Amino acid sequence: MFTFKDEKPQPDPIFEYDAALHENGVPLVIDNGTYQCRAGWASSKAPNLLFKNVTAKQKGKKSQNETETLIGNDITSMEVAKWILRSQFDRNIVTLFDIQEQTFDYLLSHLGISTEGCVDHPIVLTEAVCNPNYTRQLMNELLFECYHIPQVAYGVDSLFSLYYNHPSPETADALIVDCGYQATHVVPVIGGRIYPEQCRRINIGGGYIDWFLQRILQLKYPGHVNAITINRVEEMIRDHCYMATDFLAELSLWNDNNYFEANVRKMQLPLGQQAASSLLTAEQQKERRKQQIARLQEVNTKRRLDKLQSDEAELQKLLEVQELIVTGDDDAFTSALAEVGLNRVEDLQEAVDRLSADIQRAKAKILGQEPAPIEQENKEPSFPLLDIPDEMLTPDQLAIKKRQKILKSAREGRKKALALQREKRQKEWEEEKKLEERRRVDFNGWLAEVRAKRQKILDARNARRQKKSDMTKRRTYAAQQRMRIISQLAAQPSKKGDNFGQNDADWDVYKEINREGGTSDSEAEEEKLEELETMLKEHDPEFQKDVDLGGLSGEFDVAEYYRLHLGVERIRVPELLFQPSMLGLEQAGLSETMEFILGRLPNNLQTKVVQHVFLTGGNANFFNFKERIDRELLQIRPFQSTYNIFKAGNPSLDAWNGARKFALSPFLASSSITRKDYEEMGDGYLREHVASNRYFPTPIVPLT
């Protein structure tokens, strides 16, 4: 089990400008990396400043005067949505020199340089492999025109790292694998000089690895999208990911559950809900709970009132249709019956009885009183034709008498149904009073009983859903039982025709074979469930926590919910360097690129450069990275041929160390571009040295 360190960057200190630095003209060494900028005096053994090479500006601010632009370690969090993060790099080439100027201002001011109008120190500055002349020209312009420096020496970061680690860099033959943040380079070095014709760049670096793991984990844990920040992703990659020596073989190992349990890394996120609740005092939590209960009761009451009004309006419409049995003709009654979605008189009466009972129940519930008596009708209907013998009536009167008989039977049935509903509600009311009395006397027992009743409803609902699901499958017991009953009904002989449904027992049979599971009473069940849950929310503090966390039943492990499992991702993410296709990029991986470069070199040069395959850059810190390169070269090189692999002592920092070593060497003066060179040569002029790019003058296009 691991917890995130969540280390916050500390603002860089502002150093004092020692007079000896200016008097001795100590060179300033800047490793201008795409991920981090490392800057310091050549007299220091380590960089004085080390910060992320990005700037942040608040969203919505149009001018620089309205807000301060933050740089590097002054940005306390890379995740704050109100900040716009920008970098001066496109891949690994500087293209936005306004941001580069802000970065230089930041590091020069923090180094304490206070000379008026100039920076009177030589500068050793890193640049990209095969950096375009135009980009170098703009950098010269910034350094000489804005900061008025005396001279600058440019070098490639990976060559500076080789210069620092190789015993004789001036005559070295090597194949450099430089794993950067935005790109990875494979650079052949022959006779101490870069071989630019065979340099290759892969547009995959540490930044893509970070982004890939972040997206994988956010898709895997959608409930923690905001918690999986780029800083935490970088921590997981740095501390827990490693390079697979044989990717496919190790990938198959992760299918074994025992291997997974032994090697998975469990990362514990902060428990957000507990942290939030811990900020409130006991009194504040109690008051907050009262407010939540009051809002819940208010919402329930409003919902019941809305439903009551809807039911009363629907009942009134049904009663008007029922009156047409006596006052209207058959066509008018049939048409009105169809308008309310019914087909038979019996369906009409059943709907009237149901709505009447629901209305009585709802009124009692809203008022919190015992069941109200049946509402007396304003006018008692009269049925005068029922007492007159049929032989004394005309045909029209006989039709009216038939309707009156149906209506009277319907009204009597309605009164009987309402009485039964009132009796049922009376029993429920008495049970509720007993339950409330028990709550006062035996709270724990009452709480257990309420929970048991709620669980019983949930179990019945789950059983119906399972039965409904089983009925759709051919070989389940529920489906076979249903088909057996249907076949029995079809085989029964009937002399009086199809009369299924006339008896009350037929309803039980129908529910047994109905695929919906007989859920006609689900509305009452839902109301009862809501009633029980309202009581639990009001009196049981633990119940609301269970509901919020989805724990409707059983125990819910809060800590496990806030836990990230880093399994096969540990090897899958670094594999991007060798398989960019995993990210959808159509380009060769690292092993194919090395094989391509070696294949374009003569055999004698191939043998020379593979004797010193040099690994540098941040991704070279991956565990087993050297072993993976060794395995790839074993497959690339001819049988029984030799090769040697070396890794930089500090792959992330040795570029600055090599630049510092070069700044203190006697080669600095002869390898630097002075202001005179800048004014006379122009067009990105470069003085070549052991760690520099090759200089190819920009072709002069003749005017036509």
C-alpha positions as CSV (number, residue, x, y, z in Angstrom):
1,M,0.0,0.0,0.0
2,F,1.4,3.4,-1.0
3,T,0.1,6.9,-0.3
4,F,0.8,9.9,-2.6
5,K,3.4,12.3,-1.4
6,D,1.7,15.2,-3.1
7,E,4.8,17.3,-2.7
8,K,4.3,21.0,-3.5
9,P,7.0,22.9,-5.3
10,Q,8.9,25.3,-3.2
11,P,9.4,28.8,-4.7
12,D,13.0,29.3,-5.8
13,P,15.2,31.5,-3.6
14,I,16.7,34.7,-4.8
15,F,20.5,34.4,-4.5
16,E,22.9,37.2,-3.7
17,Y,25.1,38.3,-6.5
18,D,28.6,37.8,-5.3
19,A,31.0,40.4,-6.6
20,A,33.6,37.7,-7.2
21,L,31.3,36.2,-9.8
22,H,31.3,39.4,-11.8
23,E,35.0,40.1,-11.4
24,N,36.1,36.7,-12.5
25,G,33.5,36.5,-15.3
26,V,32.2,33.1,-14.2
27,P,30.2,31.5,-17.0
28,L,26.5,30.9,-16.6
29,V,25.4,27.4,-17.5
30,I,21.8,26.8,-18.7
31,D,20.4,23.5,-19.6
32,N,17.2,24.7,-21.4
33,G,15.3,21.4,-21.3
34,T,11.7,20.8,-22.4
35,Y,10.7,19.4,-19.0
36,Q,13.0,21.3,-16.6
37,C,15.3,24.2,-16.9
38,R,18.6,23.9,-14.9
39,A,20.7,27.0,-14.4
40,G,23.6,27.9,-12.3
41,W,27.1,29.2,-12.1
42,A,30.0,27.1,-13.5
43,S,31.6,27.5,-10.1
44,S,28.8,25.6,-8.4
45,K,28.8,21.8,-8.3
46,A,25.0,21.6,-8.8
47,P,22.5,23.9,-10.5
48,N,21.4,26.8,-8.4
49,L,17.9,26.7,-10.0
50,L,15.9,23.7,-11.2
51,F,12.3,24.3,-12.2
52,K,9.7,23.2,-14.7
53,N,10.0,25.0,-18.0
54,V,6.5,26.4,-18.2
55,T,4.7,29.6,-17.5
56,A,1.2,30.1,-16.1
57,K,-1.2,33.0,-16.6
58,Q,-4.7,33.4,-15.2
59,K,-7.5,32.8,-17.7
60,G,-9.6,35.8,-18.7
61,K,-6.9,38.3,-18.2
62,K,-6.1,40.2,-21.4
63,S,-3.1,42.2,-20.5
64,Q,0.1,41.5,-18.6
65,N,-0.6,44.4,-16.2
66,E,-3.7,42.7,-14.8
67,T,-2.0,39.6,-13.5
68,E,1.4,38.2,-12.7
69,T,2.8,35.5,-15.0
70,L,4.1,32.7,-12.8
71,I,7.1,30.6,-13.9
72,G,8.4,27.2,-12.8
73,N,8.3,26.5,-9.1
74,D,6.1,29.6,-8.4
75,I,3.2,27.6,-9.9
76,T,2.0,25.9,-6.8
77,S,-0.3,23.5,-8.7
78,M,-0.3,22.4,-12.3
79,E,-4.0,21.3,-12.0
80,V,-5.7,24.6,-11.2
81,A,-8.2,25.2,-14.0
82,K,-7.9,29.0,-13.9
83,W,-4.3,28.9,-15.2
84,I,-3.2,28.7,-18.8
85,L,0.1,26.7,-19.0
86,R,2.4,27.6,-21.8
87,S,5.8,26.4,-23.0
88,Q,8.3,27.9,-25.4
89,F,8.9,24.6,-27.1
90,D,7.3,22.9,-30.1
91,R,8.5,19.4,-29.6
92,N,12.0,20.2,-28.6
93,I,12.5,23.4,-30.7
94,V,12.2,26.8,-29.1
95,T,9.5,28.7,-31.1
96,L,7.9,31.1,-28.7
97,F,10.6,33.6,-27.7
98,D,8.4,35.8,-25.7
99,I,8.0,32.9,-23.2
100,Q,11.7,32.2,-23.5
101,E,12.5,35.8,-22.6
102,Q,10.2,35.5,-19.5
103,T,12.1,32.3,-18.5
104,F,15.5,34.1,-18.9
105,D,14.2,37.0,-16.8
106,Y,13.1,34.6,-14.1
107,L,16.4,32.8,-13.8
108,L,18.6,35.8,-14.1
109,S,16.7,37.7,-11.4
110,H,16.7,34.7,-9.1
111,L,20.5,34.3,-9.6
112,G,20.7,37.9,-8.3
113,I,22.4,39.4,-11.4
114,S,22.2,43.2,-10.9
115,T,24.5,44.7,-13.5
116,E,22.9,47.6,-15.2
117,G,21.6,46.9,-18.8
118,C,23.6,43.8,-19.4
119,V,24.5,40.3,-18.3
120,D,28.3,40.5,-18.3
121,H,28.9,36.7,-18.2
122,P,29.7,34.1,-20.8
123,I,26.8,31.7,-21.3
124,V,26.8,28.0,-22.1
125,L,23.4,27.0,-23.4
126,T,21.9,23.7,-24.6
127,E,19.9,23.4,-27.8
128,A,18.1,20.6,-29.7
129,V,19.8,18.1,-32.0
130,C,20.0,19.6,-35.5
131,N,18.6,22.8,-34.3
132,P,17.5,25.0,-37.3
133,N,19.7,28.0,-38.0
134,Y,16.7,30.3,-37.9
135,T,15.9,29.3,-34.3
136,R,19.5,29.8,-33.3
137,Q,19.4,33.2,-35.0
138,L,16.4,34.3,-32.9
139,M,18.1,33.0,-29.7
140,N,21.2,35.0,-30.6
141,E,19.1,38.0,-31.1
142,L,17.4,37.6,-27.8
143,L,20.7,37.1,-25.9
144,F,22.8,39.8,-27.6
145,E,20.2,42.5,-28.2
146,C,18.1,42.1,-25.0
147,Y,20.7,41.0,-22.5
148,H,23.9,42.2,-24.1
149,I,25.9,39.2,-23.2
150,P,29.6,39.0,-24.2
151,Q,29.5,35.5,-25.7
152,V,27.5,32.3,-25.9
153,A,28.4,28.6,-26.6
154,Y,25.7,26.3,-27.8
155,G,25.8,22.5,-27.3
156,V,23.5,19.6,-27.6
157,D,22.3,18.3,-24.2
158,S,22.9,14.6,-24.9
159,L,26.4,15.4,-26.2
160,F,27.2,17.4,-23.1
161,S,26.1,14.3,-21.1
162,L,28.4,12.1,-23.2
163,Y,31.2,14.7,-22.7
164,Y,30.7,14.4,-18.9
165,N,30.7,10.6,-18.8
166,H,33.1,9.5,-21.6
167,P,36.8,9.2,-20.7
168,S,37.9,10.7,-24.1
169,P,34.9,12.6,-25.6
170,E,37.1,14.4,-28.2
171,T,37.7,11.1,-30.1
172,A,34.6,9.1,-29.0
173,D,32.6,6.8,-31.2
174,A,29.1,6.2,-29.7
175,L,25.5,5.8,-30.3
176,I,23.5,8.0,-28.0
177,V,19.9,7.2,-27.0
178,D,18.6,10.5,-25.7
179,C,15.1,10.1,-24.0
180,G,13.6,13.5,-23.6
181,Y,10.3,14.8,-22.4
182,Q,8.8,15.7,-25.8
183,A,10.9,13.5,-28.1
184,T,13.5,10.7,-28.2
185,H,16.7,11.0,-30.3
186,V,19.1,8.4,-31.5
187,V,22.4,10.2,-32.3
188,P,25.5,8.6,-33.8
189,V,28.8,10.2,-32.8
190,I,31.9,9.4,-34.9
191,G,35.3,10.7,-34.0
192,G,34.0,12.9,-31.3
193,R,31.6,14.7,-33.7
194,I,27.9,14.3,-34.3
195,Y,26.9,12.6,-37.5
196,P,23.8,14.7,-38.4
197,E,22.9,12.8,-41.6
198,Q,21.9,9.7,-39.6
199,C,20.3,11.4,-36.5
200,R,16.7,10.4,-36.0
201,R,13.9,11.8,-33.8
202,I,10.9,9.8,-32.4
203,N,8.0,12.0,-31.4
204,I,7.5,10.1,-28.1
205,G,8.9,11.2,-24.8
206,G,8.2,11.4,-21.1
207,G,5.3,13.8,-21.5
208,Y,3.4,11.3,-23.7
209,I,4.0,8.5,-21.1
210,D,2.6,10.8,-18.4
211,W,-0.5,11.6,-20.5
212,F,-1.0,8.0,-21.4
213,L,-1.1,6.8,-17.8
214,Q,-3.3,9.6,-16.7
215,R,-5.9,8.8,-19.4
216,I,-5.8,5.1,-18.7
217,L,-6.4,5.6,-15.0
218,Q,-9.1,8.2,-15.5
219,L,-11.0,5.7,-17.8
220,K,-10.4,2.9,-15.3
221,Y,-11.6,5.0,-12.3
222,P,-14.2,7.5,-13.7
223,G,-15.1,8.5,-10.2
224,H,-11.7,9.9,-9.5
225,V,-11.0,11.9,-12.7
226,N,-10.1,15.1,-10.9
227,A,-8.0,13.3,-8.3
228,I,-5.7,11.6,-10.9
229,T,-3.6,14.7,-11.5
230,I,-0.5,15.0,-13.6
231,N,1.7,15.4,-10.5
232,R,0.4,12.2,-9.0
233,V,0.9,10.4,-12.4
234,E,4.5,11.6,-12.5
235,E,5.0,10.2,-9.0
236,M,3.6,6.8,-10.0
237,I,5.7,6.6,-13.1
238,R,8.9,7.7,-11.3
239,D,8.4,5.3,-8.3
240,H,6.4,2.3,-9.6
241,C,6.7,1.9,-13.4
242,Y,9.5,-0.1,-15.0
243,M,10.6,-1.3,-18.4
244,A,9.8,-4.9,-19.3
245,T,12.8,-6.8,-20.6
246,D,10.5,-9.0,-22.7
247,F,7.1,-7.2,-22.9
248,L,4.9,-10.0,-24.3
249,A,6.3,-12.6,-21.8
250,E,5.8,-10.3,-18.8
251,L,2.4,-9.2,-20.1
252,S,1.2,-12.8,-19.9
253,L,2.4,-13.1,-16.3
254,W,-0.1,-10.4,-15.3
255,N,-2.9,-12.7,-16.3
256,D,-2.0,-14.9,-13.3
257,N,-3.9,-13.7,-10.2
258,N,-1.1,-14.7,-7.8
259,Y,1.4,-12.7,-9.8
260,F,-1.0,-9.7,-9.9
261,E,-1.5,-9.7,-6.1
262,A,2.2,-10.0,-5.5
263,N,3.2,-7.1,-7.9
264,V,0.2,-4.7,-8.0
265,R,0.8,-1.3,-6.5
266,K,-2.1,0.1,-4.5
267,M,-2.2,3.8,-4.4
268,Q,-4.3,5.4,-1.7
269,L,-6.1,8.6,-2.6
270,P,-7.1,11.1,0.1
271,L,-10.5,10.3,1.5
272,G,-12.3,13.4,0.3
273,Q,-15.6,12.9,2.1
274,Q,-14.0,12.3,5.5
275,A,-11.7,15.2,5.0
276,A,-14.7,17.5,4.2
277,S,-16.8,16.3,7.1
278,S,-13.8,16.7,9.5
279,L,-13.8,20.5,8.8
280,L,-17.2,20.8,10.5
281,T,-17.8,20.8,14.3
282,A,-20.3,18.4,15.9
283,E,-22.8,21.3,16.2
284,Q,-22.4,22.3,12.6
285,Q,-22.9,18.7,11.5
286,K,-26.0,18.4,13.6
287,E,-27.5,21.6,12.2
288,R,-26.6,20.6,8.7
289,R,-28.4,17.3,9.2
290,K,-31.5,19.0,10.5
291,Q,-31.6,21.2,7.4
292,Q,-31.2,18.2,5.1
293,I,-34.1,16.4,6.9
294,A,-36.3,19.5,6.6
295,R,-35.6,19.8,2.9
296,L,-36.3,16.1,2.4
297,Q,-39.7,16.4,4.2
298,E,-40.5,19.5,2.2
299,V,-39.7,17.8,-1.1
300,N,-41.8,14.7,-0.2
301,T,-44.8,16.8,0.8
302,K,-44.7,18.8,-2.4
303,R,-44.5,15.7,-4.4
304,R,-47.5,14.1,-2.6
305,L,-49.5,17.3,-3.1
306,D,-48.7,17.4,-6.8
307,K,-49.7,13.7,-7.1
308,L,-52.9,14.3,-5.1
309,Q,-54.0,17.1,-7.4
310,S,-53.3,15.0,-10.4
311,D,-55.2,12.0,-9.0
312,E,-58.2,14.2,-8.1
313,A,-58.4,15.6,-11.6
314,E,-58.2,12.2,-13.1
315,L,-60.9,10.9,-10.8
316,Q,-63.2,13.7,-11.7
317,K,-62.8,12.9,-15.3
318,L,-63.6,9.2,-14.7
319,L,-66.7,10.1,-12.7
320,E,-67.9,12.3,-15.5
321,V,-67.5,9.3,-17.9
322,Q,-69.3,7.1,-15.4
323,E,-72.3,9.6,-15.3
324,L,-72.7,9.0,-19.0
325,I,-73.9,5.5,-18.3
326,V,-77.2,7.1,-17.3
327,T,-77.3,10.5,-18.9
328,G,-75.8,9.7,-22.3
329,D,-76.2,7.3,-25.2
330,D,-74.1,4.3,-25.9
331,D,-72.0,6.0,-28.5
332,A,-71.1,9.0,-26.3
333,F,-70.2,6.6,-23.4
334,T,-68.0,4.4,-25.6
335,S,-66.2,7.4,-27.0
336,A,-65.6,8.9,-23.6
337,L,-64.4,5.6,-22.3
338,A,-61.9,5.4,-25.1
339,E,-60.6,8.9,-24.4
340,V,-59.6,7.9,-20.9
341,G,-57.8,4.8,-22.2
342,L,-60.3,2.2,-21.0
343,N,-62.3,-0.5,-22.8
344,R,-64.8,-1.9,-20.4
345,V,-67.2,-0.7,-17.7
346,E,-65.4,-3.0,-15.2
347,D,-62.1,-1.3,-16.0
348,L,-63.7,2.1,-15.4
349,Q,-65.0,1.0,-12.0
350,E,-61.7,-0.5,-11.0
351,A,-59.9,2.7,-11.9
352,V,-62.4,4.8,-9.9
353,D,-62.0,2.6,-6.9
354,R,-58.2,2.7,-7.1
355,L,-57.9,6.4,-7.5
356,S,-60.5,7.0,-4.6
357,A,-58.4,4.8,-2.3
358,D,-55.2,6.5,-3.3
359,I,-56.7,10.0,-2.7
360,Q,-57.9,9.0,0.8
361,R,-54.5,7.5,1.6
362,A,-52.6,10.6,0.3
363,K,-54.8,13.0,2.3
364,A,-54.3,11.1,5.5
365,K,-50.5,10.9,4.8
366,I,-50.2,14.7,4.1
367,L,-52.2,15.7,7.2
368,G,-50.5,13.1,9.4
369,Q,-53.8,12.0,10.7
370,E,-55.9,8.8,10.9
371,P,-57.6,7.8,7.7
372,A,-60.3,10.3,6.7
373,P,-63.9,9.0,6.3
374,I,-65.3,8.4,2.9
375,E,-66.4,11.7,1.3
376,Q,-70.1,12.0,1.1
377,E,-71.5,12.9,-2.3
378,N,-73.1,16.2,-2.7
379,K,-76.2,14.7,-4.2
380,E,-77.4,11.1,-3.6
381,P,-78.2,9.6,-7.1
382,S,-81.6,8.3,-7.7
383,F,-82.5,5.2,-9.8
384,P,-86.3,5.4,-10.1
385,L,-86.7,2.9,-12.9
386,L,-85.2,0.0,-10.9
387,D,-88.4,-0.4,-8.9
388,I,-90.7,-0.5,-12.0
389,P,-91.3,-3.9,-13.6
390,D,-89.9,-4.4,-17.1
391,E,-93.3,-5.0,-18.7
392,M,-94.4,-1.5,-17.7
393,L,-91.4,0.2,-19.5
394,T,-90.9,1.2,-23.0
395,P,-87.8,0.0,-24.9
396,D,-86.0,3.3,-24.3
397,Q,-86.8,3.1,-20.6
398,L,-85.5,-0.4,-20.5
399,A,-82.1,0.7,-21.9
400,I,-82.0,3.5,-19.3
401,K,-83.0,1.0,-16.5
402,K,-80.1,-1.2,-17.6
403,R,-77.6,1.7,-17.3
404,Q,-79.0,2.7,-13.9
405,K,-78.5,-0.9,-12.7
406,I,-74.9,-0.9,-13.8
407,L,-74.3,2.5,-12.2
408,K,-75.9,1.5,-8.9
409,S,-73.8,-1.6,-8.8
410,A,-70.7,0.4,-9.6
411,R,-71.4,3.0,-6.8
412,E,-72.0,0.2,-4.3
413,G,-68.8,-1.5,-5.3
414,R,-67.0,1.8,-4.9
415,K,-68.3,2.3,-1.4
416,K,-67.3,-1.2,-0.4
417,A,-63.8,-0.8,-1.9
418,L,-63.3,2.6,-0.1
419,A,-64.4,1.0,3.1
420,L,-61.9,-1.8,2.7
421,Q,-59.2,0.7,1.9
422,R,-60.1,2.7,4.9
423,E,-60.0,-0.4,7.1
424,K,-56.6,-1.3,5.6
425,R,-55.3,2.2,6.2
426,Q,-56.6,2.2,9.8
427,K,-54.6,-1.0,10.5
428,E,-51.5,0.5,8.9
429,W,-52.0,3.7,11.0
430,E,-52.2,1.6,14.2
431,E,-49.1,-0.3,13.2
432,E,-47.3,3.0,12.6
433,K,-48.3,4.3,16.0
434,K,-47.1,1.2,17.6
435,L,-43.8,1.5,15.7
436,E,-43.4,5.1,16.8
437,E,-44.1,4.1,20.4
438,R,-41.4,1.5,20.1
439,R,-39.0,4.0,18.8
440,R,-39.3,6.0,22.0
441,V,-39.0,3.0,24.2
442,D,-36.6,0.7,22.3
443,F,-34.8,2.7,19.7
444,N,-32.2,0.1,18.6
445,G,-35.0,-2.5,18.2
446,W,-37.1,-0.1,16.3
447,L,-34.2,0.8,14.0
448,A,-33.5,-2.9,13.3
449,E,-37.2,-3.5,12.5
450,V,-37.3,-0.6,10.1
451,R,-34.1,-1.7,8.4
452,A,-35.5,-5.3,8.2
453,K,-38.8,-4.0,6.6
454,R,-36.8,-2.0,4.1
455,Q,-34.6,-4.9,3.3
456,K,-37.6,-7.1,2.8
457,I,-39.0,-4.8,0.1
458,L,-35.6,-4.6,-1.6
459,D,-35.2,-8.4,-1.6
460,A,-38.7,-8.8,-3.1
461,R,-37.9,-6.2,-5.8
462,N,-34.6,-7.9,-6.6
463,A,-36.3,-11.3,-6.7
464,R,-38.9,-9.9,-9.2
465,R,-36.1,-8.4,-11.3
466,Q,-34.2,-11.7,-11.3
467,K,-37.3,-13.6,-12.2
468,K,-38.0,-11.2,-15.1
469,S,-34.4,-11.7,-16.3
470,D,-34.7,-15.5,-15.9
471,M,-37.9,-15.6,-18.0
472,T,-36.0,-14.2,-21.0
473,K,-33.6,-17.1,-20.9
474,R,-34.8,-20.4,-22.3
475,R,-33.4,-23.0,-19.9
476,T,-34.0,-21.3,-16.6
477,Y,-36.6,-22.7,-14.1
478,A,-38.7,-19.6,-14.3
479,A,-39.0,-19.8,-18.0
480,Q,-39.8,-23.5,-18.0
481,Q,-42.5,-23.0,-15.3
482,R,-44.1,-20.2,-17.3
483,M,-44.3,-22.3,-20.4
484,R,-45.7,-25.2,-18.4
485,I,-48.6,-23.1,-17.1
486,I,-49.3,-21.6,-20.5
487,S,-49.4,-25.1,-22.1
488,Q,-51.8,-26.3,-19.3
489,L,-54.1,-23.3,-19.9
490,A,-54.1,-24.0,-23.6
491,A,-54.9,-27.7,-23.2
492,Q,-57.9,-27.1,-20.9
493,P,-61.2,-27.8,-22.7
494,S,-63.8,-25.1,-22.3
495,K,-67.5,-25.4,-23.3
496,K,-68.3,-21.9,-22.5
497,G,-65.5,-20.2,-24.5
498,D,-62.6,-18.2,-23.2
499,N,-63.5,-17.1,-19.7
500,F,-59.9,-16.7,-18.3
501,G,-59.7,-13.7,-16.0
502,Q,-63.3,-13.8,-14.6
503,N,-62.1,-15.3,-11.3
504,D,-59.8,-13.7,-8.8
505,A,-57.6,-16.8,-8.8
506,D,-56.9,-16.1,-12.5
507,W,-55.0,-13.0,-11.5
508,D,-52.5,-15.0,-9.5
509,V,-52.0,-17.2,-12.5
510,Y,-51.5,-14.2,-14.7
511,K,-48.9,-12.7,-12.4
512,E,-47.1,-16.1,-12.4
513,I,-46.7,-16.1,-16.2
514,N,-46.4,-12.4,-16.8
515,R,-42.8,-11.5,-17.8
516,E,-43.1,-8.2,-15.9
517,G,-43.4,-10.3,-12.7
518,G,-46.7,-8.9,-11.6
519,T,-45.4,-5.4,-10.6
520,S,-48.8,-3.7,-10.5
521,D,-48.4,-3.0,-6.8
522,S,-45.0,-1.3,-7.4
523,E,-46.3,2.2,-6.8
524,A,-47.6,1.4,-3.3
525,E,-44.3,-0.5,-2.7
526,E,-42.3,2.5,-3.8
527,E,-44.3,4.7,-1.4
528,K,-43.7,2.4,1.5
529,L,-40.0,2.1,0.7
530,E,-39.7,5.9,0.6
531,E,-41.5,6.2,3.9
532,L,-39.1,3.7,5.6
533,E,-36.1,5.4,4.0
534,T,-37.3,8.9,5.2
535,M,-37.5,7.5,8.8
536,L,-34.0,6.1,8.5
537,K,-32.6,9.3,7.1
538,E,-34.1,11.2,9.9
539,H,-33.0,9.0,12.8
540,D,-30.1,6.9,11.6
541,P,-26.9,8.9,10.8
542,E,-25.1,5.9,9.3
543,F,-27.9,5.3,6.7
544,Q,-27.2,8.5,4.7
545,K,-23.5,7.6,4.5
546,D,-24.4,4.2,3.1
547,V,-26.7,5.7,0.5
548,D,-24.2,8.3,-0.5
549,L,-21.6,5.7,-1.0
550,G,-23.9,3.3,-2.9
551,G,-23.9,0.8,0.0
552,L,-27.6,-0.1,-0.2
553,S,-26.8,-3.4,1.4
554,G,-23.7,-5.0,3.0
555,E,-20.5,-3.3,4.0
556,F,-18.8,-0.6,1.9
557,D,-15.1,-0.2,2.1
558,V,-14.5,3.5,1.8
559,A,-10.7,3.2,1.7
560,E,-10.9,0.6,-1.1
561,Y,-13.1,3.0,-3.1
562,Y,-10.4,5.6,-2.9
563,R,-7.6,3.2,-4.0
564,L,-5.9,3.0,-7.4
565,H,-4.6,-0.4,-8.5
566,L,-1.5,0.0,-10.7
567,G,-1.1,-3.4,-12.3
568,V,-0.1,-4.1,-15.9
569,E,0.1,-0.3,-16.4
570,R,3.5,-0.5,-14.7
571,I,5.0,-2.0,-17.9
572,R,2.4,-1.0,-20.4
573,V,3.1,2.8,-20.2
574,P,6.9,2.8,-20.6
575,E,6.5,0.4,-23.5
576,L,5.4,3.5,-25.6
577,L,9.0,4.2,-26.3
578,F,9.3,0.9,-28.2
579,Q,5.7,0.7,-29.5
580,P,4.3,4.2,-30.3
581,S,1.5,2.4,-32.1
582,M,-0.1,1.8,-28.7
583,L,-0.9,5.5,-28.7
584,G,-2.0,5.4,-32.3
585,L,1.2,7.0,-33.7
586,E,2.4,5.7,-37.0
587,Q,6.2,5.7,-36.5
588,A,8.9,3.4,-35.6
589,G,9.9,2.6,-32.0
590,L,13.2,2.9,-30.4
591,S,14.6,-0.6,-31.4
592,E,13.5,-0.2,-35.1
593,T,15.1,3.3,-35.2
594,M,18.4,2.0,-33.8
595,E,18.3,-0.8,-36.4
596,F,17.6,1.6,-39.2
597,I,20.4,3.9,-38.3
598,L,22.9,1.1,-37.9
599,G,21.8,-0.3,-41.2
600,R,22.7,2.9,-43.0
601,L,26.3,3.0,-41.5
602,P,29.2,1.1,-43.0
603,N,30.1,-2.1,-41.2
604,N,33.2,-0.7,-39.7
605,L,31.4,2.3,-38.3
606,Q,28.6,0.1,-37.0
607,T,31.1,-1.9,-35.0
608,K,32.6,1.2,-33.6
609,V,29.5,3.0,-32.4
610,V,27.9,0.0,-30.8
611,Q,30.9,-0.4,-28.5
612,H,29.6,2.6,-26.6
613,V,25.8,2.8,-26.7
614,F,25.1,5.6,-24.3
615,L,21.7,6.1,-22.5
616,T,20.8,9.5,-21.2
617,G,17.7,11.6,-20.6
618,G,14.9,11.3,-18.0
619,N,13.4,8.1,-19.3
620,A,16.7,6.3,-19.0
621,N,15.9,6.3,-15.2
622,F,13.3,3.5,-15.8
623,F,14.3,0.3,-14.0
624,N,15.4,-2.3,-16.6
625,F,15.8,0.2,-19.3
626,K,19.4,-0.7,-19.9
627,E,18.5,-4.4,-19.9
628,R,15.8,-3.8,-22.5
629,I,18.2,-2.0,-24.8
630,D,20.6,-4.9,-24.3
631,R,18.0,-7.4,-25.4
632,E,17.0,-5.3,-28.4
633,L,20.6,-5.0,-29.6
634,L,21.1,-8.7,-29.1
635,Q,18.4,-9.3,-31.7
636,I,19.6,-6.5,-34.0
637,R,23.4,-7.2,-34.1
638,P,24.9,-10.1,-36.0
639,F,25.6,-13.4,-34.3
640,Q,28.5,-13.4,-31.8
641,S,29.2,-9.6,-32.4
642,T,30.0,-7.5,-29.4
643,Y,28.5,-4.3,-28.1
644,N,28.6,-2.4,-24.8
645,I,25.9,-0.3,-23.2
646,F,26.5,2.6,-20.7
647,K,24.1,4.7,-18.8
648,A,24.8,8.2,-17.6
649,G,25.6,8.5,-14.0
650,N,22.6,10.9,-13.6
651,P,20.6,10.8,-16.8
652,S,18.5,13.8,-15.9
653,L,21.3,16.1,-14.6
654,D,24.4,15.1,-16.6
655,A,23.6,17.4,-19.5
656,W,24.1,20.4,-17.1
657,N,27.2,18.7,-15.5
658,G,28.7,18.3,-19.0
659,A,27.9,21.9,-19.9
660,R,29.5,23.0,-16.6
661,K,32.6,20.9,-17.3
662,F,32.8,22.4,-20.8
663,A,32.4,25.9,-19.4
664,L,35.4,25.4,-17.2
665,S,37.5,23.9,-20.0
666,P,40.0,25.9,-22.2
667,F,37.7,25.2,-25.2
668,L,35.1,27.7,-24.1
669,A,36.7,30.8,-25.6
670,S,37.4,29.2,-29.0
671,S,33.9,27.6,-29.1
672,S,31.8,30.7,-28.2
673,I,30.0,33.1,-30.5
674,T,30.9,36.7,-29.7
675,R,28.9,39.8,-30.4
676,K,31.2,40.5,-33.3
677,D,30.5,37.1,-34.8
678,Y,26.8,37.7,-34.3
679,E,26.9,41.0,-36.1
680,E,29.2,39.8,-39.0
681,M,28.0,36.2,-39.5
682,G,24.3,36.2,-38.7
683,D,21.9,33.6,-39.9
684,G,22.4,31.4,-36.9
685,Y,26.2,31.1,-37.1
686,L,27.6,28.4,-34.9
687,R,31.2,27.7,-33.8
688,E,31.6,23.9,-33.7
689,H,33.1,22.0,-30.8
690,V,33.0,18.5,-29.3
691,A,29.4,18.8,-27.9
692,S,27.9,21.0,-30.6
693,N,25.7,20.6,-33.6
694,R,27.3,20.7,-37.1
695,Y,27.0,24.1,-38.8
696,F,25.5,24.2,-42.3
697,P,25.2,27.8,-43.6
698,T,21.8,28.7,-44.7
699,P,21.7,28.6,-48.5
700,I,21.4,31.9,-50.3
701,V,18.5,31.9,-52.6
702,P,19.3,34.0,-55.7
703,L,16.8,36.7,-56.6
704,T,14.9,36.2,-59.8
